[in-house]
Amino acid sequence: MTAINLALQLFDDSWAHNYESIHSALDDLTEDEAQWQHSSYAGIETEQNLPLPGSILWHIAHIEYYAKVYASILRNRPVSEYPDLPPSTASTLPELRSAMNVALQELRDAIAALHDEDLESNCIAEASVAEFLGLVMRHQTWHSGEIAVARRLYRTR
């Protein structure tokens, strides 16, 4: 197995594995649950065109946005800074989930276009492609966990 194929397998698992993935964290999610905001986020200002901070909708929009950013970085590397892309216009749970899945597929395609010899090359700032792919995987895993915790807090409110 090549290193890129391993990266794709890890990406696929973080996206759609039966357990511990974005897909599993969002399984059977209701609109009410998705919009709910824990009181610890109540004082945080809502960013323009984004759902309530800390809500599951916010996490979905965040994952969608950064999947587009990460795909852009991989396609245009090396870059010195993160691109400033427009946020999604999606606002409902079905729209945001669809937009997120499209963006994640674009990110997967950008990873699939890499070759093992690209892994040591510069990607963004001082980070190599390999280091950047690690950040991508950790970011998705982090937000899957955040979504799972938000769902537990919602159920026990």
Backbone hydrogen bonds, N-H to C=O, Kabsch-Sander energy under -0.5 kcal/mol:
donor,donor_aa,acceptor,acceptor_aa,energy
6,L,2,T,-2.0
7,A,3,A,-2.5
8,L,4,I,-2.5
9,Q,5,N,-2.2
10,L,6,L,-2.6
11,F,7,A,-2.6
12,D,8,L,-3.0
13,D,9,Q,-2.4
14,S,10,L,-2.3
15,W,11,F,-1.5
16,A,12,D,-3.3
17,H,13,D,-1.7
22,I,14,S,-2.2
23,H,15,W,-2.3
24,S,17,H,-0.5
25,A,21,S,-2.3
26,L,22,I,-1.4
27,D,24,S,-0.8
29,L,26,L,-1.8
34,A,30,T,-2.5
35,Q,31,E,-1.9
36,W,32,D,-1.2
41,Y,38,H,-2.1
42,A,39,S,-1.4
44,I,41,Y,-1.9
50,L,47,E,-2.0
55,S,52,L,-2.0
57,L,34,A,-2.4
59,H,55,S,-2.0
60,I,56,I,-2.5
61,A,57,L,-2.6
62,H,58,W,-2.7
63,I,59,H,-2.9
64,E,60,I,-2.5
65,Y,61,A,-2.6
66,Y,62,H,-2.7
67,A,63,I,-2.1
68,K,64,E,-1.6
69,V,65,Y,-2.2
70,Y,66,Y,-3.2
71,A,67,A,-2.2
72,S,68,K,-2.2
73,I,69,V,-2.4
74,L,70,Y,-2.5
75,R,71,A,-2.4
76,N,72,S,-1.8
77,R,73,I,-0.7
79,V,123,C,-2.5
85,L,83,P,-1.0
96,L,92,T,-3.0
97,R,93,L,-2.6
98,S,94,P,-2.1
99,A,95,E,-2.7
100,M,96,L,-2.8
101,N,97,R,-2.4
102,V,98,S,-2.3
103,A,99,A,-2.5
104,L,100,M,-2.9
105,Q,101,N,-2.0
106,E,102,V,-2.1
107,L,103,A,-2.3
108,R,104,L,-2.6
109,D,105,Q,-2.5
110,A,106,E,-1.9
111,I,107,L,-2.2
112,A,108,R,-2.8
113,A,109,D,-1.3
114,L,111,I,-1.7
118,D,115,H,-2.4
119,L,115,H,-0.5
119,L,116,D,-1.5
121,S,118,D,-1.6
123,C,127,A,-2.9
124,I,127,A,-1.2
125,A,79,V,-2.1
127,A,124,I,-2.8
129,V,118,D,-0.5
129,V,121,S,-2.0
130,A,119,L,-2.6
132,F,128,S,-2.5
133,L,129,V,-2.7
134,G,130,A,-1.7
135,L,131,E,-1.8
136,V,132,F,-2.3
137,M,133,L,-2.3
138,R,134,G,-2.5
139,H,135,L,-2.7
140,Q,136,V,-2.0
141,T,137,M,-2.2
142,W,138,R,-2.8
143,H,139,H,-2.2
144,S,140,Q,-1.9
145,G,141,T,-2.1
146,E,142,W,-2.2
147,I,143,H,-2.3
148,A,144,S,-2.2
149,V,145,G,-2.4
150,A,146,E,-2.6
151,R,147,I,-2.3
152,R,148,A,-1.8
153,L,149,V,-2.7
154,Y,150,A,-2.4
155,R,151,R,-2.1
156,T,152,R,-1.4
157,R,154,Y,-1.1
